[in-house]
Amino acid sequence: MLRLVKLELQKLWLNKVSRILIFVSFILPFTVLVLSSIKINFFGFFTLELGELGIFNFPIIWHITTFFASYFKFFFAIVVVSMIGNEYSNKTLKQNLIDGLSKKEFILSKFYTIVFFSICATLLIGLASFFIGLYYSSYTEVSIIFREVEFLLAYFVKLVGFFSLCLFFGMLLKRSAFALGFLFVLYIFEWLIFWGAYEALGSGDLAFKVKNYLPLESMYKLIDQPIQRIVMTKFPEKTDIAYDYAVHWYEIVIVLGWSALFIFLSYRLLKKRDL
Amino acid sequence: MEPILTINNLTKKFGYLTAVKDLSFTINKGNVYGILGPNGSGKSTTLGIVLNVVNKTSGDFHWFDGNTTTHDALKQVGAIIERPNFYPYMTAAENLKLVCRIKGVDHSKIDEKLDVVGLLDRKNHKFKTYSLGMKQRLAIASALLNDPEILILDEPTNGLDPQGIHQIRQIIKEIAADGTTILLASHLLDEVEKVCSHVVVLRKGEKLYSGRVDEMISSHGFFELKTDKHNELLKLLEADTNFGKIKIEEELITAFLNQPMSASDFNKMMFNKGIILSHLVKRKESLEEQFLQLTDNQQN
């Protein structure tokens, strides 16, 4: 396993573009997080300190940081599709197999790398949130700090799921740009299914329940948007805006199911293909 | 003899096209084999199947004694196919390091093999800066990293200039001299003739011949003749059962032997019959002529 990860990391690390993208996908969310946590003075007119809003309080900080950090996954998504696309365009996939890598090992080396990256990203966001939380949070009891750390797990699963989808599209289409384009196609497709379900079932709520099973939506649903929750904490008396923002076990199972399916399909695709 | 690769009734279909048809042959240790055939005769497809990148339609093959999986066997095989495929953004040494990781070989081999192909002084240059000849030599170095039991080369001199071709052939000969089994696919006949001891001839996916190069056609050779008494000679040759086909190109008569006969015996015979030859050469068909004859015969 270590051998396969090392193999893939060498391929990625020596490539300037993917090295920059990996850097950006780690550094950018981190920087945004740190910048938003410091007090910014707008030329003496007013000072903006997001910490004052209470968004860096435990436990809501876990929710907020993971939600916003997950938008930066697109940088690594480019790396994932190009690490497949490049193997095809350089024909190194064929050479790798001839040199004695099995098709299974090839897919696994990509998948392990995805998991490895997701672990790193989760750890980084976890640590950053932890320290910023310690600094800003009004409550620092251990029981409160570690309440809702399941958002970190959700973040990890979300990354693995999304990158597995990218891996599959990369294998399917062999070209990085097409694969990224297909993500957008899938996004529209999911809305079409939503619309179809709405027509058939006659209810928006039910249609959303259907959509929640689709790949992109199920990944998005893992971490619900936290804006409404922030508003809720400001106006606790407005009960009509209450919503279910928790991470549910079945949401995780759905995304893990999709990830397994995408990896398996990628393998099947490669196995059937003549190179 | 120890078998290295055994192929039994291998067939590959691409839709309606049959690229390889019921192909069987065995590669034994220590010989230099050529797979010969025109473009599109199924050479690369056959190699692709045994190298695990193309899926077979039917039939089977096994490496070594049949107890090793293809995956493990490939770690003891060195192969280059069509064009050298490496990561353009890595240096030669980095590319070879990656291959070492795949094959599970120690990194210490890298310098040694780069030296064999004469690329040691360019080891830290990026692959994309290499000329085609250098790329092809790097591919050979990469295939040699694991000190393979068998080296498979698919059109190794394709697209190279004369110096490049010469360098590659020299390297192949040196490797063969070390006792490594080599399987060389090519459509260049003189290449196979110069390098190989055994040959498998393919046409449209079918095997036409497999065996030693020098036994490819049971031929006793032919005489190339010139004389002043052109017509008399022709008459004599046509009457003689020793000779089969006779070809005439202006002054030059080519007479193919049905049974062995030395040039001096023939010369003596002609002299006794009063025909003085101004030109007498005894030759065997080159591989090219044999190959064309073989592929022609099958067409009729």
Interface residues (C-beta under 8 A of the other chain):
Chain A: R3 K6 L7 Q10 K11 L14 N15 K16 N86 N90 K91 T92 K94 Q95 N96 L97 I98 D99 G100 L101 S102 K103 K271 K272 D274 L275
Chain B: F14 G48 L51 N52 V53 V54 N55 H71 L74 K75 V77 A79 I81 R83 N85 F86 Y87 P88 Y89 M90 E94 K97 L98 V99 R101 I102 K103 G104 S142
